[in-house]
Amino acid sequence: MRNLSLLVVVILAALTAVAAQTAGPDQSLLSRRYHDGEKLVYHMKGINQDWRYQIQATGVVKKDSNGYVEEYGWSQYVSNGNSLKLPAPAAAFRQQLTLDPGRRIGLPDLSQVDPALIGPITDLFTFYTDVWLALKIGKLKQPGDHFYFKTGTANSWADGRYVLLGEDSIDFDVTLKEVNRSDGTATLVVRHVPPAQPKIKLPAEWMQKPVADTPNNWVQISKPGIDKYLAAVGQESFNVEIKQSLIDGVILSATMDNPVLTVERECEDPEATKCAEPKAHSIRRQIQITLER
């Protein structure tokens, strides 16, 4: 299970904000050139603390009255070296994504998704929406071009059962790192960084002290037991690197490094005011996808 924020809520906030902007999408370099019926297969590998997994996403390009989408199903799930058969609802589940800047795709209701698929679904969504944001802003024309996109707002992943409070606040720092004409690729770097003034709820005074070199932009209070609460606060960031084809704009590969530096306390109350001594705790996830031609 992912013991961290779902970055997707941050991205969804960014999509809503950027949809109102007037900058035109880049139609010459990074743009996706779709073909109805095109088949795509991605192999995903993930490391989340001591958990390692692999899974395959198999997709097909479809066109409707609103434009193009890529529709993915999931299979070949391996958890800590053990091949596991996905339950029938998970095997039948389909996720829609797009790199069409004129179209916006959200997430399915994650409460209805098999827990094994939540990480893969949200991570693939992250890669796609990072590229979508770059296309929508339309400022990346040559290597070194860059833009900074502020969101600032707090985004929640609390489910009201296990996670009572879960918020983060992240801005986007986007750079066109490289254009390699010889191999027909472009490399995009997206840093998801703490804002200067994160707007997350910090119910306890001890949560105000910065854990790292920026204001705290991540907080979570969970209930792992009947009479116990676990409260944590700290700094979260994401570093994403995506390689695209210059021929058709398809994502060829992508990596994500997601460290969260926190202090956590066991507490007696959900407001995290009656707690044991703090303990330093770090979370780190690393995700990669590769297109299999």
Residue frames relative to the residue before (quaternion, step in Angstrom):
aa qw qx qy qz dx dy dz
M 1.0000 0.0000 0.0000 0.0000 0.00 0.00 0.00
R 0.4650 -0.6819 0.4876 0.2846 3.57 -0.98 0.76
N 0.1508 -0.7941 0.5857 0.0602 3.56 -0.62 1.13
L 0.6163 0.4897 -0.3633 0.4985 3.53 0.71 1.13
S 0.6811 -0.4739 0.3492 0.4353 3.55 -1.28 0.08
L 0.3994 -0.6413 0.5809 0.3028 3.50 -1.26 0.40
L 0.3883 -0.7468 0.4924 0.2213 3.56 -0.44 1.21
V 0.5408 0.6611 -0.4037 0.3280 3.56 1.11 -0.53
V 0.6269 0.5322 -0.3698 0.4325 3.60 0.99 -0.63
V 0.6030 0.5338 -0.3517 0.4772 3.58 1.14 -0.59
I 0.6813 0.4941 -0.2904 0.4554 3.54 0.88 -0.95
L 0.6242 0.5361 -0.3445 0.4521 3.57 0.99 -0.77
A 0.6295 0.5148 -0.3317 0.4783 3.58 1.03 -0.75
A 0.6460 0.5169 -0.3170 0.4637 3.58 1.02 -0.81
L 0.6416 0.5298 -0.3277 0.4475 3.58 0.96 -0.83
T 0.6505 0.5152 -0.3146 0.4609 3.55 0.98 -0.85
A 0.6804 0.4934 -0.2923 0.4563 3.56 0.95 -0.89
V 0.7178 0.4620 -0.2670 0.4474 3.57 0.84 -0.96
A 0.5403 0.6427 -0.4052 0.3617 3.61 1.11 -0.48
A 0.6889 0.4808 -0.2767 0.4666 3.56 1.15 -0.62
Q 0.5549 0.6193 -0.3988 0.3867 3.60 1.21 -0.21
T 0.4350 -0.7428 0.4658 0.2052 3.54 -1.12 0.69
A 0.4454 0.6923 -0.4741 0.3124 3.60 1.20 -0.14
G 0.4120 -0.7400 0.4810 0.2263 3.55 -0.91 0.92
P 0.5360 -0.6332 0.4450 0.3373 3.59 -1.09 0.62
D 0.5266 -0.6165 0.4923 0.3165 3.52 -1.24 0.59
Q 0.1294 -0.8341 0.5353 0.0334 3.57 -0.46 1.20
S 0.6913 0.5216 -0.2798 0.4144 3.59 1.22 -0.05
L 0.7923 0.3346 -0.1658 0.4825 3.61 0.97 -0.70
L 0.8332 0.2135 -0.0837 0.5032 3.60 0.48 -1.19
S 0.4741 0.7250 -0.4259 0.2610 3.57 1.21 -0.33
R 0.4356 -0.6961 0.5222 0.2301 3.52 -1.12 0.81
R 0.1472 -0.7766 0.6093 0.0625 3.56 -0.85 1.03
Y 0.1791 -0.8521 0.4899 0.0432 3.51 -0.08 1.38
H 0.1110 -0.7432 0.6538 0.0885 3.52 -1.34 0.47
D 0.4715 -0.6924 0.4697 0.2788 3.56 -0.64 1.12
G 0.7984 0.2702 -0.2199 0.4911 3.57 -0.87 0.98
E 0.4192 0.7136 -0.4651 0.3142 3.61 1.25 -0.06
K 0.2682 -0.7685 0.5645 0.1371 3.59 -0.96 0.89
L 0.0429 -0.7904 0.6108 -0.0208 3.57 -1.03 0.87
V 0.0363 -0.7845 0.6191 0.0027 3.57 -0.99 0.87
Y 0.0673 -0.7942 0.6038 0.0119 3.58 -0.76 1.09
H 0.2197 -0.7291 0.6328 0.1404 3.53 -1.10 0.81
M 0.1213 -0.8071 0.5772 0.0246 3.57 -0.69 1.13
K 0.0724 -0.7561 0.6493 0.0401 3.54 -1.12 0.85
G 0.0358 -0.8166 0.5760 -0.0099 3.56 -0.97 0.86
I 0.0989 -0.7416 0.6594 0.0737 3.53 -1.23 0.66
N 0.0408 0.7758 -0.6254 0.0734 3.56 -0.77 1.11
Q 0.7829 -0.1864 0.0621 0.5903 3.55 0.01 1.36
D 0.8010 -0.2371 0.1793 0.5196 3.62 -0.58 -1.10
W 0.5772 0.5632 -0.3812 0.4520 3.58 1.26 0.28
R 0.0535 -0.7815 0.6216 0.0053 3.56 -0.90 1.00
Y 0.0352 0.8074 -0.5878 0.0365 3.54 -0.95 0.83
Q 0.1395 -0.7318 0.6568 0.1170 3.50 -1.41 0.32
I 0.0782 0.7830 -0.6139 0.0626 3.55 -1.14 0.63
Q 0.3107 -0.7506 0.5566 0.1744 3.57 -1.18 0.56
A 0.1677 -0.7498 0.6336 0.0911 3.54 -1.08 0.87
T 0.0839 -0.7983 0.5964 0.0039 3.58 -0.65 1.14
G 0.0120 -0.8511 0.5217 -0.0582 3.56 -0.56 1.17
V 0.1601 -0.7438 0.6393 0.1114 3.49 -1.39 0.28
V 0.4136 -0.6979 0.5312 0.2444 3.57 -1.04 0.82
K 0.0258 -0.7889 0.6138 -0.0175 3.55 -0.93 1.00
K 0.2005 -0.7679 0.5973 0.1155 3.54 -1.17 0.63
D 0.0006 -0.7710 0.6368 0.0007 3.53 -1.06 0.87
S 0.7750 -0.3622 0.2326 0.4626 3.58 -1.25 -0.20
N 0.6957 0.4627 -0.2732 0.4768 3.60 1.20 -0.40
G 0.7044 -0.4200 0.2709 0.5041 3.60 1.25 -0.06
Y 0.7055 -0.4687 0.3445 0.4048 3.53 -1.28 -0.42
V 0.0261 -0.7522 0.6569 0.0445 3.53 -1.27 0.59
E 0.2839 -0.6889 0.6291 0.2214 3.51 -1.34 0.34
E 0.1477 -0.8132 0.5612 0.0448 3.59 -0.65 1.10
Y 0.1012 -0.8419 0.5299 -0.0114 3.58 -0.56 1.22
G 0.1419 -0.7256 0.6652 0.1045 3.47 -1.29 0.69
W 0.3614 -0.7542 0.5212 0.1701 3.57 -1.20 0.54
S 0.1030 0.7877 -0.5976 0.1084 3.58 -1.05 0.81
Q 0.7938 0.3464 -0.2362 0.4406 3.56 -1.42 -0.07
Y 0.1737 0.8181 -0.5164 0.1842 3.53 0.87 1.07
V 0.0158 -0.7809 0.6236 -0.0336 3.57 -0.86 1.05
S 0.0542 -0.8038 0.5923 -0.0151 3.59 -0.69 1.13
N 0.8328 -0.1174 0.0206 0.5406 3.57 -0.60 1.21
G 0.7594 -0.4135 0.1879 0.4659 3.54 0.91 1.03
N 0.6520 0.5010 -0.3134 0.4751 3.59 1.27 -0.10
S 0.3419 -0.7275 0.5585 0.2046 3.58 -0.76 1.05
L 0.0582 -0.8130 0.5789 -0.0228 3.56 -0.72 1.12
K 0.3911 -0.7015 0.5461 0.2380 3.54 -1.04 0.81
L 0.4018 -0.7115 0.5203 0.2481 3.56 -0.77 1.02
P 0.5392 -0.5973 0.4691 0.3638 3.62 -1.04 0.65
A 0.6824 -0.5279 0.3204 0.3911 3.57 -1.14 0.65
P 0.6670 0.4894 -0.3361 0.4502 3.68 0.84 -0.77
A 0.6507 0.5046 -0.3171 0.4705 3.59 1.07 -0.75
A 0.6503 0.5125 -0.3145 0.4643 3.59 1.00 -0.79
A 0.7049 0.4575 -0.2585 0.4764 3.58 1.11 -0.69
F 0.5146 0.6696 -0.4074 0.3477 3.59 1.25 -0.34
R 0.1061 -0.7829 0.6111 0.0483 3.58 -1.07 0.79
Q 0.1923 -0.7791 0.5929 0.0668 3.54 -0.97 1.01
Q 0.2096 -0.7822 0.5763 0.1097 3.57 -0.87 0.96
L 0.0000 -0.7755 0.6297 -0.0459 3.55 -1.00 0.99
T 0.0505 -0.8046 0.5894 0.0516 3.57 -1.21 0.27
L 0.2230 -0.7226 0.6325 0.1675 3.52 -1.35 0.48
D 0.4138 0.6738 -0.4780 0.3824 3.56 1.24 0.48
P 0.3248 -0.7892 0.4814 0.1997 3.65 -0.34 1.18
G 0.6217 0.5366 -0.3481 0.4520 3.58 1.23 -0.20
R 0.7233 0.3566 -0.2147 0.5510 3.56 1.31 -0.08
R 0.1654 -0.7857 0.5903 0.0829 3.57 -1.04 0.76
I 0.1151 -0.7920 0.5991 0.0238 3.56 -0.80 1.10
G 0.2472 -0.7694 0.5724 0.1388 3.57 -0.89 0.94
L 0.6272 -0.5220 0.4204 0.3968 3.52 -1.34 -0.28
P 0.5114 -0.5806 0.5109 0.3748 3.56 -1.23 0.33
D 0.6284 -0.4930 0.4240 0.4269 3.56 -1.30 0.12
L 0.3005 -0.8074 0.4805 0.1643 3.57 -0.22 1.28
S 0.5626 0.5934 -0.3971 0.4167 3.60 1.19 -0.35
Q 0.6991 0.4438 -0.2562 0.4987 3.57 1.26 -0.40
V 0.5887 0.5838 -0.3488 0.4368 3.58 1.34 0.05
D 0.5611 -0.5903 0.4579 0.3564 3.56 -1.07 0.73
P 0.5551 -0.6480 0.3988 0.3360 3.65 -0.81 0.93
A 0.6112 0.5721 -0.3582 0.4133 3.61 1.05 -0.66
L 0.7245 0.4509 -0.2426 0.4614 3.60 1.13 -0.61
I 0.4925 0.6945 -0.4376 0.2893 3.61 1.16 -0.36
G 0.6624 0.5006 -0.3106 0.4628 3.61 0.90 -0.87
P 0.6917 0.4669 -0.2964 0.4644 3.63 0.72 -0.95
I 0.6449 0.5276 -0.3268 0.4460 3.60 0.93 -0.85
T 0.7303 0.4350 -0.2566 0.4599 3.58 0.77 -0.99
D 0.6411 0.5164 -0.3361 0.4575 3.61 1.05 -0.63
L 0.6421 0.4930 -0.3312 0.4848 3.61 0.96 -0.75
F 0.6104 0.5496 -0.3300 0.4653 3.56 1.09 -0.77
T 0.6317 0.5451 -0.3266 0.4440 3.58 1.00 -0.84
F 0.6644 0.5011 -0.3110 0.4591 3.59 0.85 -0.95
Y 0.6870 0.4898 -0.2922 0.4502 3.58 0.86 -0.94
T 0.7192 0.4475 -0.2783 0.4529 3.59 0.83 -0.87
D 0.5499 0.5649 -0.4120 0.4569 3.62 1.15 -0.31
V 0.6684 0.4651 -0.2952 0.4998 3.60 0.95 -0.86
W 0.6196 0.5514 -0.3412 0.4424 3.58 0.97 -0.85
L 0.6534 0.5155 -0.3121 0.4581 3.59 0.94 -0.90
A 0.6492 0.5136 -0.3190 0.4615 3.59 0.94 -0.87
L 0.6650 0.4949 -0.3002 0.4720 3.58 0.99 -0.82
K 0.6662 0.5193 -0.3053 0.4396 3.56 0.94 -0.88
I 0.6656 0.4810 -0.2998 0.4855 3.58 0.97 -0.83
G 0.1927 -0.8623 0.4531 0.1179 3.58 1.09 -0.74
K 0.4986 0.6770 -0.4157 0.3468 3.61 1.08 0.64
L 0.6178 0.5653 -0.3432 0.4254 3.59 1.24 -0.11
K 0.0324 0.8382 -0.5374 0.0872 3.57 -0.22 1.33
Q 0.8039 0.0394 0.0161 0.5932 3.58 1.08 -0.71
P 0.6894 -0.4894 0.3160 0.4307 3.62 -1.17 0.48
G 0.7514 0.3437 -0.2917 0.4819 3.54 -0.95 0.98
D 0.5138 0.6243 -0.4314 0.4002 3.59 1.19 -0.33
H 0.0471 -0.8230 0.5583 -0.0936 3.53 -0.95 0.97
F 0.0605 0.7669 -0.6379 -0.0352 3.56 -1.24 0.42
Y 0.2705 -0.7324 0.6051 0.1558 3.54 -1.28 0.55
F 0.1050 -0.8108 0.5757 0.0160 3.54 -0.72 1.10
K 0.2284 -0.7951 0.5530 0.0994 3.56 -0.58 1.20
T 0.1297 -0.7493 0.6408 0.1053 3.54 -1.09 0.78
G 0.1427 -0.8680 0.4665 0.0932 3.56 0.92 -0.94
T 0.6707 0.5203 -0.3152 0.4244 3.58 0.97 -0.77
A 0.5008 -0.6206 0.5053 0.3298 3.54 -1.29 0.39
N 0.1465 -0.7813 0.6049 0.0463 3.53 -1.08 0.81
S 0.2364 -0.8250 0.5071 0.0789 3.55 -0.76 1.06
W 0.1009 -0.7641 0.6320 0.0815 3.54 -1.20 0.68
A 0.3249 0.7612 -0.5018 0.2513 3.60 1.24 0.35
D 0.2273 -0.7837 0.5645 0.1246 3.56 -1.00 0.84
G 0.5131 -0.6851 0.3945 0.3343 3.58 1.30 0.03
R 0.6963 0.4152 -0.2664 0.5214 3.58 1.26 -0.15
Y 0.7953 0.1848 -0.0911 0.5702 3.56 0.42 -1.19
V 0.7655 0.2385 -0.1351 0.5821 3.60 0.92 -0.88
L 0.2180 -0.8067 0.5419 0.0895 3.57 -0.44 1.27
L 0.7609 0.0255 -0.0123 0.6483 3.56 1.16 -0.70
G 0.1742 0.7642 -0.6064 0.1341 3.54 -0.85 0.99
E 0.1967 0.7892 -0.5530 0.1809 3.56 -0.39 1.22
D 0.0322 0.7565 -0.6522 -0.0359 3.50 -1.31 0.49
S 0.1934 -0.7522 0.6217 0.1016 3.51 -1.36 0.24
I 0.0791 0.8253 -0.5415 0.1391 3.58 -0.50 1.22
D 0.2379 -0.7300 0.6231 0.1491 3.56 -1.16 0.75
F 0.3952 -0.7131 0.5378 0.2146 3.57 -1.34 0.35
D 0.0730 -0.7688 0.6354 0.0034 3.56 -0.86 1.07
V 0.0244 -0.8582 0.5065 -0.0792 3.57 -0.14 1.36
T 0.0086 0.8043 -0.5916 0.0558 3.58 -0.87 1.04
L 0.3330 -0.6700 0.6198 0.2368 3.54 -1.14 0.72
K 0.2493 -0.8332 0.4804 0.1136 3.55 -0.10 1.34
E 0.8246 -0.0671 0.1229 0.5481 3.58 0.80 -1.00
V 0.0898 -0.7312 0.6706 0.0872 3.52 -1.28 0.60
N 0.0767 -0.8092 0.5824 -0.0111 3.55 -0.51 1.24
R 0.2375 -0.8120 0.5192 0.1207 3.57 -0.13 1.29
S 0.6186 0.5804 -0.3542 0.3937 3.58 1.07 -0.67
D 0.7823 0.2475 -0.1695 0.5459 3.60 1.01 -0.70
G 0.4985 -0.7169 0.3901 0.2924 3.57 1.30 0.28
T 0.5766 0.5874 -0.3840 0.4185 3.58 0.98 0.82
A 0.1587 -0.7305 0.6512 0.1309 3.51 -1.37 0.37
T 0.2104 -0.7855 0.5733 0.1006 3.58 -1.03 0.81
L 0.1604 -0.7858 0.5969 0.0240 3.51 -0.80 1.18
V 0.1193 -0.7726 0.6203 0.0636 3.59 -0.97 0.88
V 0.0354 -0.7909 0.6105 -0.0223 3.56 -0.77 1.08
R 0.1063 -0.7780 0.6185 0.0295 3.54 -0.65 1.17
H 0.1890 -0.7536 0.6231 0.0899 3.55 -0.81 1.08
V 0.0003 0.8652 -0.4926 0.0937 3.56 -0.15 1.32
P 0.5960 -0.5648 0.4214 0.3849 3.61 -1.20 0.45
P 0.4413 -0.6757 0.5159 0.2873 3.62 -0.95 0.78
A 0.6454 -0.5096 0.3924 0.4121 3.56 -1.27 0.28
Q 0.7950 0.0897 -0.0316 0.5991 3.58 1.11 -0.74
P 0.1552 -0.8084 0.5626 0.0768 3.60 0.13 1.23
K 0.2698 -0.7807 0.5491 0.1274 3.57 -1.03 0.83
I 0.2907 0.7538 -0.5314 0.2550 3.56 0.81 1.03
K 0.5062 -0.6255 0.4966 0.3254 3.58 -1.22 0.48
L 0.0331 -0.7725 0.6341 -0.0090 3.55 -0.89 1.01
P 0.1955 -0.8583 0.4622 0.1072 3.60 0.19 1.26
A 0.7500 0.3413 -0.2035 0.5288 3.62 1.12 -0.54
E 0.5864 -0.6201 0.3931 0.3421 3.56 -1.02 0.82
W 0.6386 0.5570 -0.3373 0.4101 3.61 0.98 -0.78
M 0.6034 0.5874 -0.3465 0.4132 3.58 1.21 -0.43
Q 0.5636 0.6331 -0.3787 0.3717 3.60 1.23 -0.34
K 0.6189 0.5693 -0.3530 0.4102 3.61 1.05 -0.65
P 0.4532 -0.7055 0.4669 0.2809 3.63 -0.68 1.03
V 0.3908 -0.7183 0.5350 0.2124 3.53 -0.99 0.92
A 0.7863 0.1751 -0.0741 0.5879 3.58 1.08 -0.76
D 0.7650 -0.3969 0.2698 0.4294 3.59 -1.14 -0.61
T 0.6879 0.3653 -0.2858 0.5582 3.61 1.25 0.36
P 0.6312 -0.4764 0.4008 0.4626 3.61 -1.21 0.11
N 0.5757 -0.5917 0.4329 0.3621 3.57 -1.08 0.67
N 0.0648 -0.8219 0.5660 0.0032 3.58 -0.82 1.00
W 0.7024 0.3745 -0.2373 0.5568 3.59 1.32 0.29
V 0.0985 0.7871 -0.6033 0.0828 3.58 -0.89 0.92
Q 0.0579 0.7912 -0.6073 0.0423 3.55 -1.09 0.72
I 0.0379 -0.7422 0.6685 0.0274 3.54 -1.10 0.86
S 0.0149 -0.8136 0.5793 -0.0482 3.54 -0.59 1.18
K 0.3253 -0.7305 0.5714 0.1845 3.53 -1.32 0.31
P 0.0819 -0.8462 0.5260 0.0238 3.58 0.15 1.28
G 0.7919 0.1747 -0.1003 0.5764 3.61 1.24 -0.36
I 0.7132 -0.4651 0.3049 0.4267 3.55 -1.28 0.19
D 0.8210 0.1845 -0.0665 0.5362 3.59 0.83 -0.97
K 0.6586 0.4956 -0.2933 0.4844 3.57 1.16 0.47
Y 0.1288 -0.7641 0.6284 0.0690 3.53 -1.15 0.74
L 0.1888 -0.7574 0.6133 0.1212 3.57 -1.16 0.59
A 0.0699 -0.8127 0.5783 -0.0136 3.54 -0.59 1.21
A 0.0276 0.7971 -0.6007 0.0551 3.56 -0.96 0.89
V 0.0204 -0.7813 0.6238 -0.0086 3.54 -1.17 0.66
G 0.2853 0.7867 -0.5177 0.1778 3.58 -1.05 0.58
Q 0.6425 -0.5120 0.4300 0.3743 3.50 -1.34 -0.54
E 0.0584 -0.7849 0.6167 0.0153 3.55 -0.92 0.98
S 0.0729 0.7709 -0.6316 0.0372 3.56 -1.12 0.71
F 0.1879 -0.7443 0.6273 0.1311 3.54 -1.32 0.37
N 0.0787 -0.7500 0.6525 0.0748 3.53 -1.11 0.74
V 0.0390 -0.8128 0.5791 -0.0508 3.54 -0.56 1.24
E 0.0332 -0.7724 0.6339 0.0201 3.57 -1.02 0.84
I 0.0619 -0.8193 0.5685 -0.0420 3.55 -0.70 1.15
K 0.1690 -0.7666 0.6127 0.0909 3.56 -0.93 0.96
Q 0.1022 -0.8056 0.5835 0.0081 3.56 -0.82 1.10
S 0.4908 -0.6239 0.5205 0.3145 3.53 -1.27 0.45
L 0.3915 -0.7036 0.5412 0.2425 3.58 -0.99 0.84
I 0.5767 0.6063 -0.3735 0.4004 3.58 1.22 -0.36
D 0.8417 0.0221 0.0285 0.5387 3.57 0.76 -1.04
G 0.5412 -0.6646 0.3836 0.3438 3.60 1.26 0.12
V 0.4203 0.7134 -0.4720 0.3027 3.61 1.22 0.07
I 0.4734 -0.6341 0.5232 0.3162 3.59 -1.13 0.63
L 0.2457 -0.7925 0.5464 0.1138 3.58 -0.65 1.14
S 0.7669 -0.1472 0.1167 0.6136 3.56 1.05 -0.78
A 0.0089 -0.7881 0.6155 0.0025 3.54 -1.27 0.40
T 0.1104 -0.7724 0.6216 0.0693 3.54 -1.22 0.61
M 0.1107 -0.7716 0.6236 0.0592 3.53 -1.22 0.61
D 0.0742 -0.7551 0.6503 0.0381 3.55 -1.00 0.91
N 0.0190 -0.8411 0.5350 -0.0774 3.57 -0.43 1.25
P 0.0232 0.8078 -0.5878 0.0380 3.62 -0.03 1.25
V 0.0681 -0.7482 0.6578 0.0532 3.54 -1.20 0.69
L 0.1331 -0.7897 0.5975 0.0421 3.58 -0.63 1.17
T 0.0712 0.8343 -0.5371 0.1018 3.59 -0.50 1.14
V 0.2109 -0.6449 0.6849 0.2656 3.43 -1.51 -0.07
E 0.0900 -0.8085 0.5809 0.0283 3.55 -1.02 0.79
R 0.1214 -0.7828 0.6081 0.0529 3.54 -1.23 0.60
E 0.3746 -0.6536 0.5993 0.2707 3.52 -1.22 0.58
C 0.0963 -0.8344 0.5423 -0.0202 3.55 -0.76 1.10
E 0.4715 -0.6717 0.5032 0.2707 3.53 -1.30 0.44
D 0.7838 0.2742 -0.1203 0.5441 3.57 1.16 -0.53
P 0.5795 -0.6187 0.4021 0.3460 3.63 -1.13 0.58
E 0.6276 0.5254 -0.3457 0.4590 3.61 1.23 -0.22
A 0.3743 -0.7720 0.4406 0.2640 3.58 1.36 -0.05
T 0.4102 0.7049 -0.4777 0.3266 3.57 0.96 0.91
K 0.7298 0.3089 -0.1994 0.5763 3.60 1.23 -0.43
C 0.2188 0.8210 -0.4738 0.2316 3.53 0.21 1.31
A 0.5469 -0.5734 0.5035 0.3444 3.51 -1.37 0.35
E 0.7141 -0.4289 0.3215 0.4502 3.57 -1.29 0.01
P 0.5235 -0.6564 0.4371 0.3225 3.62 -1.04 0.70
K 0.1478 -0.7564 0.6311 0.0877 3.52 -1.25 0.61
A 0.4440 -0.6700 0.5209 0.2874 3.57 -0.94 0.86
H 0.0459 0.7912 -0.6064 0.0649 3.54 -0.99 0.85
S 0.0882 -0.7932 0.6006 0.0476 3.56 -0.94 0.85
I 0.1730 -0.7461 0.6379 0.0801 3.51 -1.18 0.76
R 0.0654 0.8014 -0.5933 0.0379 3.58 -0.93 0.77
R 0.0610 -0.7728 0.6317 0.0096 3.51 -0.88 1.03
Q 0.0666 -0.7684 0.6357 0.0331 3.55 -1.14 0.73
I 0.0462 -0.8110 0.5807 -0.0547 3.54 -0.69 1.17
Q 0.0459 0.7822 -0.6213 -0.0028 3.57 -1.09 0.67
I 0.1103 -0.7606 0.6350 0.0780 3.53 -1.21 0.63
T 0.0877 -0.7761 0.6236 0.0343 3.54 -1.18 0.68
L 0.3794 -0.7095 0.5477 0.2295 3.55 -0.90 0.95
E 0.1941 -0.7650 0.6054 0.1033 3.57 -0.88 0.96
R 0.2858 -0.7839 0.5329 0.1408 3.55 -0.41 1.26
